[in-house]
Amino acid sequence: MRLAHIFVMLIVWMTVALLPASSAATQKDALPSWNDGPTKQAIIDFVAKVTSEGGTEYVAPAERIAVFDNDGTLWAEQPLYFQFLFAIDRVKALSTQHPEWKDKEPFASLLKGDLKSALADGEHAIVELITATHSGMSTEEFRGIVQDWLATATHPKSRKPYTQMVYQPMLELLAYLRANGFKTFIVTGGGIEFVRSFAEETYGIPPEQVVGSSGELKFQLRGGTPLLEKLPAVDFIDDGDGKPVGIQMHIGRRPIAAFGNSDGDLAMLQWTCAGGPAHLCLFIHHTDGEREWAYDRASEIGKLDKGLDAAADNGWTVVDMKNDWRQVFGK
Amino acid sequence: MRLAHIFVMLIVWMTVALLPASSAATQKDALPSWNDGPTKQAIIDFVAKVTSEGGTEYVAPAERIAVFDNDGTLWAEQPLYFQFLFAIDRVKALSTQHPEWKDKEPFASLLKGDLKSALADGEHAIVELITATHSGMSTEEFRGIVQDWLATATHPKSRKPYTQMVYQPMLELLAYLRANGFKTFIVTGGGIEFVRSFAEETYGIPPEQVVGSSGELKFQLRGGTPLLEKLPAVDFIDDGDGKPVGIQMHIGRRPIAAFGNSDGDLAMLQWTCAGGPAHLCLFIHHTDGEREWAYDRASEIGKLDKGLDAAADNGWTVVDMKNDWRQVFGK
């Protein structure tokens, strides 16, 4: 064997050994909890198109913005939005400090376990409950309260921690998009600080990539130490027509992919899919009453009515949860 | 020479050849426009501390958030904030469509070239001028208007395009921090959409990392096409105590480094430097009347008074522009 041969062989061997990933690894199914079929294929085709350099629908990495609703899209939202279940638990925990709540609605009914009467006053009652439990502390204190709750509270049906009520196929989708150069954002009707308190650990989404509803904040000094106090006043509702507004305020450019599950996400999908040539708009349709819940046009939580019509009119992708997802929750 | 020796030599050679960067390259001065001295050293020491794994002040990359004021910190702000010069140019350009402005203040004085009388009404006049020139169009239309202006307008003193009035040492600092795993944000009292229109090209800062003052937006359809209309109403003023609020709303975690030049940045620096063990708070002191402008405690633009006292009390870093910067603007 001549020296030149040894040299060439070593170069070949080292080149292979030092490659970042074998092609077999990159071709592995990145979405194993999605059944094969047109829905999964639509996602894969979209990603292939926008990442193909030189293609007509190529999108530069900086513009690969994907936005995800949270409740009903990344985690479950039945029998009530989890943040509302948190507020109920907080009212109970705080009631000893608020003896006046025994005679004041909506607290009085809630403390008797009568949720229906508590909410009889509609939006006003919800605002009362949210502000009473989401203000009067610093942002850092609030984060601790939510994290303590998430560490101990369990879902009324599954009895699992709420952070285990996330959809395994969506976790795979988030990772798949990020592996393809996308920046993933949450755009939630829920509270921005509530969702941030678990989004990084649960979804791999950092706080600066969470857009949501918010209360007003006030910078002030407490004993010489600066803090941001959460005030009992609504600042912004990131739902419906508010979602494109929240996207513009926080992201400043139009997404190319949007994922939602209710009419509250319709404007976000309209905004996304009115953009450049390459875009993906997707609704998750809750069709699985056995593994999850089945609801759409008539539901009080996560109503999907106009959205289903718009999806049909515009050719958007609709996930049939029962048939498109091999697995709903993680194990 | 034995085969084993050849093998070892080849591995050594290839390892060296395939290293991403030689140590000589990484040790090159990353801040060539900064004169050697305590200010430059304070920056380098801070970066070394927070990036030293295992050190007591090590900060994980995800937490390496650096925030920069814009006017007077990244680009000049004299004789007037550049966005205000933009508004004046827009009033002139739009005056043919607004014959009523001839008899209406603050427009009438401004159109006669009498800026002092135009601003006699103080804040009210400024709000009038800004809303008249920053609303009534979509966010995308506004971006185009600003970019057209930046492409043609020139600074009244230097006669250079405004985007050449950026500070070369700060461009180097932005790049240096990013090379060390920092995520760099602008936190400006200026308009969020105004600054976004050039921040990515000029500073390498994408729109989702720009925090600023904003007007209200409204999602609506124009001939079936969705757009976000800029309304004539102030939504948020990202200045003074508003800066930590803007940081929390958009970033959701406390920065570890903050750079400003005026009392409007004081709360941002207080918030940053009340955080964990590792932090850097820095004011730029405009001391160079020859190469730039010299102003501080008594200036109407970029007043730095309480900030200078706070810097002395807290041991924050103060850049003496005249002595610390080898070069002010790029060539």
Interface residues (C-beta under 8 A of the other chain):
Chain A: L3 I6 F7 L10 I11 M14 L18 A62 I65 T139 K183 I192 E193 R196 E200 P206 P207 E208 Q209 V210 S214 L217 K218 F219 Q220 T225 P226 L228 D241 G242 P244 V245 Q248 M249 H250 I251 G252 R253 A267 Q270 W271 A274
Chain B: L3 I6 F7 L10 I11 M14 L18 A62 I65 T139 K183 I192 E193 R196 E200 P206 P207 E208 Q209 V210 S214 L217 K218 F219 Q220 T225 P226 L228 D241 G242 P244 V245 Q248 M249 H250 I251 G252 R253 A267 Q270 W271 A274
